[in-house]
Amino acid sequence: MPRILTVDDSRPIRMIVSKALIEMGFEVGEAEDGNDGLKKLKEGAYDLVVLDVTMPNLDGPGMLAKMREGGDKTPVLMLTSESKTSIVAALMKLGIQDFVLKPFKGDELKAKVLKALKLSAPPRAQAKVSAASGAGRGPRARGAWRPGP
């Protein structure tokens, strides 16, 4: 089962992301800033990091830079409220798989997570991603998730 680390200083955002990913069948870890995220990555392997851009202590781009400097090639899906082309382009240059604009809908997050995992996985591991996504099961079994009020 793929493991995903969500790193965001906003507890409600971490809870929303975690709930959506758990309902998809993924194992989820949480971190409240870049320093905590780096610590969690050293403690255990993850298949994807869902990373906020703006956080105290160590922001998303800073955490990503430290990951890459240390040789960590874990794919990253960036969460951002910035939609300016220049900012998005800068994030892509940092080596992220993709990004999700805040506020986001659950379906958009789920689709981007699945895409990022499939793009980064070797062909044999892609079957794990498909199984975790609920392929071949009805929406009720997949735990169709919708954000609360």
Secondary structure, 3 states (H helix, E strand, C coil): CCEEEEECCCHHHHHHHHHHHHHCCCEEEEECCHHHHHHHHHHCCCCEEEEECCCCCCCHHHHHHHHHHCCCCCCEEEEECCCCHHHHHHHHHCCCCEEEECCCCHHHHHHHHHHHHHHHCCHHHHHHHHHHCCCCCCHHHHCCCCCCC
